[in-house]
Amino acid sequence: MEGNVDMSVEANKVLVRRFFETIEQEKYQDLKVFCHPDFVFYPQLRSQIFSYDTFTYF
């Protein structure tokens, strides 16, 4: 998943589902394949999480 890749809506949905399934299964080390170095996660909380390392710390 490197570079600019054109992705269909359905392929994107599959990717997002896999991302959240990985979180639900608590397989945090596996999340690295989904995260760009500039990754920022916006949870349903008021604070942002800036980086894969911070994201998987919780």
C-alpha positions as CSV (number, residue, x, y, z in Angstrom):
1,M,0.0,0.0,0.0
2,E,2.7,2.4,-0.9
3,G,2.5,5.5,-2.9
4,N,-0.6,7.0,-4.5
5,V,-2.9,4.1,-5.3
6,D,-6.3,4.6,-6.9
7,M,-8.7,2.5,-5.0
8,S,-12.3,1.6,-5.6
9,V,-14.9,2.5,-3.0
10,E,-15.4,-1.2,-2.3
11,A,-11.7,-1.9,-1.9
12,N,-11.5,1.1,0.5
13,K,-14.4,-0.2,2.6
14,V,-12.7,-3.6,2.9
15,L,-9.5,-1.9,4.0
16,V,-11.2,0.2,6.7
17,R,-13.1,-2.9,7.9
18,R,-9.8,-4.8,8.3
19,F,-8.3,-1.8,10.1
20,F,-11.1,-1.7,12.7
21,E,-11.3,-5.5,13.0
22,T,-7.6,-5.5,13.8
23,I,-8.2,-3.0,16.6
24,E,-11.1,-5.0,17.9
25,Q,-8.9,-8.1,18.0
26,E,-6.3,-6.1,19.9
27,K,-3.6,-7.1,17.3
28,Y,-2.0,-3.7,17.6
29,Q,1.4,-4.7,16.1
30,D,-0.5,-5.7,12.9
31,L,-1.8,-2.1,12.5
32,K,1.6,-0.9,11.3
33,V,0.8,-2.1,7.8
34,F,-2.2,0.3,7.7
35,C,-0.4,3.4,9.0
36,H,1.6,6.0,7.0
37,P,4.5,7.6,8.9
38,D,2.3,10.8,9.1
39,F,-0.6,8.8,10.5
40,V,-3.1,10.8,12.7
41,F,-6.1,9.0,14.3
42,Y,-9.1,11.1,15.3
43,P,-11.0,9.0,17.8
44,Q,-14.4,10.0,19.1
45,L,-12.6,11.8,21.9
46,R,-11.5,15.4,22.0
47,S,-7.8,14.6,21.5
48,Q,-5.9,13.5,18.5
49,I,-3.4,10.7,18.4
50,F,-0.3,11.6,16.4
51,S,1.6,8.5,15.3
52,Y,1.4,4.8,15.2
53,D,3.5,4.4,18.4
54,T,1.2,6.6,20.4
55,F,-1.9,4.9,18.9
56,T,-0.8,1.5,19.8
57,Y,0.4,2.6,23.3
58,F,-3.2,2.8,24.5
